[in-house]
Amino acid sequence: MKLSDIILTEGHDYDKYKHVALDITKELTVGYGDYNPMVSMGHYVEDGPNAGKGYGSVEFKVEEALPDDTFRQVVAFLKTRKYNVTSEANYYDDDGDRYYYPKIQFEFSQSDVK
């Protein structure tokens, strides 16, 4: 098996959840547009250890931490959609090499998301 076959998995639909991510971005923009939310989503390969699961993140492109109550509201919003929040980082940092924005990472069962 060639390395390119492993990296570029044939038949993997990289845009499978793009429409869902765009819908969530639109919903979050209505209430939290000042924080410039950006949602990305994907899924694990079907023959791997996380088969049947997807993953995603909400990143707020602002150079500050969000107010705690706002951040908690977004976490709660994701949980109402049956997303399992795996990581929360409500801070902004510029280390001179890259920017770190407030971010929430989550996983979900592919059967729960269409």
C-alpha positions in Angstrom: 0.0 0.0 0.0 1.3 3.4 -1.0 1.5 6.3 1.5 -0.6 8.4 -0.8 -3.4 5.8 -0.6 -3.4 6.1 3.2 -3.3 9.9 3.2 -5.7 10.5 0.4 -8.4 7.9 1.2 -10.2 7.3 -2.0 -14.0 7.7 -1.6 -13.7 9.8 1.6 -16.3 12.6 1.3 -14.4 15.6 2.8 -17.4 17.9 2.4 -20.0 15.6 3.8 -20.9 17.9 6.7 -20.1 21.2 5.0 -23.8 22.2 4.7 -24.4 21.4 8.4 -21.4 23.5 9.4 -22.7 26.4 7.3 -26.1 26.1 8.9 -24.6 26.2 12.4 -22.4 29.1 11.5 -25.5 31.0 10.3 -27.4 30.2 13.5 -24.5 31.3 15.7 -24.0 34.5 13.7 -27.5 35.6 14.5 -26.8 35.6 18.3 -23.1 35.9 18.4 -22.1 37.6 15.1 -19.9 40.2 17.0 -17.6 37.3 17.8 -17.3 36.0 14.2 -18.1 32.3 14.7 -16.7 29.8 12.2 -17.7 26.1 12.2 -15.9 23.3 10.6 -17.0 19.6 10.6 -15.7 16.3 9.2 -15.9 12.6 9.9 -13.5 9.7 10.6 -12.8 7.0 8.0 -15.3 4.2 8.0 -12.8 1.4 8.7 -11.0 3.1 11.6 -11.4 3.0 15.3 -13.8 6.0 15.3 -16.0 4.7 12.5 -19.5 6.2 12.7 -18.3 9.3 14.4 -17.8 12.8 13.2 -15.9 15.8 14.7 -16.1 19.6 14.5 -15.1 22.8 16.0 -16.5 26.3 16.6 -13.8 29.0 16.5 -14.4 32.6 17.2 -12.1 34.9 15.2 -11.8 37.7 17.7 -8.7 38.9 19.5 -10.2 38.5 23.0 -11.8 35.9 25.2 -15.6 35.7 25.0 -17.7 36.6 28.0 -18.0 33.5 30.1 -21.8 33.4 29.9 -21.7 33.8 26.1 -19.2 30.9 25.8 -21.3 28.7 28.1 -24.4 29.5 25.9 -22.6 28.3 22.8 -21.5 25.1 24.6 -25.1 24.5 25.7 -26.3 25.1 22.1 -23.9 22.4 20.8 -25.1 20.0 23.5 -28.7 20.5 22.5 -27.7 19.2 19.1 -26.4 16.0 20.6 -22.7 17.0 20.1 -20.3 15.8 22.7 -18.0 18.7 23.6 -14.5 17.4 23.9 -12.5 20.6 24.4 -13.1 24.2 25.5 -10.6 27.0 25.2 -12.0 30.5 25.9 -8.9 32.6 25.4 -7.0 34.5 22.7 -3.2 34.4 22.3 -0.7 35.6 19.8 2.7 33.8 20.4 4.4 35.7 17.6 4.1 32.7 15.3 0.4 31.9 15.3 -3.0 33.1 16.7 -5.0 31.1 19.2 -8.7 32.0 19.1 -11.5 30.9 21.5 -12.5 27.4 20.4 -14.9 24.6 21.2 -14.3 21.1 19.8 -16.9 18.4 19.6 -17.7 14.9 18.3 -21.0 13.4 17.2 -22.5 10.2 16.0 -23.0 10.4 12.2 -26.4 8.8 12.6 -27.6 11.9 14.6 -26.5 14.4 11.9 -27.9 14.5 8.4 
